[in-house]
Amino acid sequence: MEALGREFNVLSVADDVYVPLRDAGGVSFVCTLAAGDTWTLTQAQDAAGTGAVALATISSYHTSATVGAAWVKSTQAAASTVVTTASQDVAVIEVEEEELSDGFTHVKIASTSTGTVVAILRDLQVQRAPANLSALV
């Protein structure tokens, strides 16, 4: 079986879009904007955003300056935002399913500018062939 559907699922346009974590161990958000940006993590009870609140659990993330550059780990006090600079073209923010509050099943990262976000759901609890994966939104 291919890795898509066995190990991960992808939502390629995920800026400000709630993704479900009820069938995944976590999600890796790949956030890109060469000019720098502020990225905000929010949790909700469903894909419509019911009960949405900031999720202040980001204490570390990785950034890369350009294509092919080494990843650099950054740490911060637990917060719901990550701020990148013009020298940090890409940030990867990881969210584990157990970080969500009781009753919450969905998370999103939103750019405050024109950044792009790709969501990679990983550690799938139900594995399927790519054609049989359920829609993420």
N, C-alpha and C positions, 0 to 999 in steps of 0.2 A: 504494500500500500504506500502511496506517496505521502510525503510529510504534510502537505496541505490536507486537512481533514483528520489526520492522525495526531499530529503534534501542534498544529496551529490553524487559525482561520484569520483572514485579513479583511479589514474595511479600509479601502484605499483613500476615501475622502471622509475623514472623521473629525474635522474641526467643528467643535460645538455640537457633536452628535453623540447621544447616549448609546453606549454599547453594553450588552448584557454580560454579566460575569457569573450567572447562575450555573452555567455548564463549563466553566473554565477556571483554572487555578489562578489566573491573572491576566493582565494585559500590559503590553509594552507600547507606549505611545511614542512615535517617532515624530518630533516637532521640528519643522524647518523654516527658517527665515534668516537670511544672511545679515539683515540689518539689526537683528536682536528683537526680542519680543517679551511679553509677559504671558505666561501660560497658566491657566487657572483650572484646577481640578474640582469637579462637582460630582456628588452622588445623588441618585434619585431612586424612587421606588418602582419606576417603570420607564419605558422608552419615551413616554410623553413628558417626563420631567416631574411627575407628581412628588411633592414633598422635597424638592431639590434644595440641597444645602451644600456649602463648601465642605470638602473633605481634606482636613489639615493633617495629612499623613506623609507628605513628601519630605523626607529627611536626607535623601541622596538622589542623585541623577548623574547621567554622563553627558558630556558634550564633545563635539568634534569641530575643529576650526574649518576644515575644507574636506573635499573628497580625498580619501586616502590618509588623512591626518590621524594621529593616535587619539584614542578616547581618553578623556580626562574625567575622573570622578570628582564631583562637587558634593559637599555636605552643607546642611543648613539646619537650623531648628525646625522641627516639624511644622509645615505650613501647607496651605492649599495652592500656593503659587510658586512658580519658578521664573526668574528673570534671566534672560540670556542677553548677551551683548553682541555687537557687530563682529567680534572675533570668535563667536560661537555660532556657526551656521546651523548645526543640528544638535538637538537635545533628545535623549531617550529617558522617559519617565516611566518607571515601572509601578504598577499598582497590583497588589495581591488581593484576591477575593476576600480574605479574612480581615482586611482593613475596613471594609464597609460596615456601617452601623447596622444593627438588627433591623430587618424589614427592607433594606436597600439592596437592589440587585443590579443597578446600572451606574456607569460612570462615564464622564466625558472630560476632555481637555479642550479648552477654548482659547484661541489666540485673541489678543486685544488689538492686533493689527491685521496684516494680510498673510500671516503664517499658514502653513499647511500642516495637517496632522494625518498620520497613518496609524491605525490601531491594529496591533497584532495580538489576537487572543491566543493564549498558549496553555499548555497543560490541559488539553481538552479532556473532559470527563467522559464524553461519548464520542467515539471515533467513527467517522463515516468517509466514504469516497467523496472527493470534492463535489461531484454533481449532486450528492445527497445532503450536503451541509445545509443547515437551516439559515435563513436570511438573518443578518445581524441587526438590521433595522426594519 
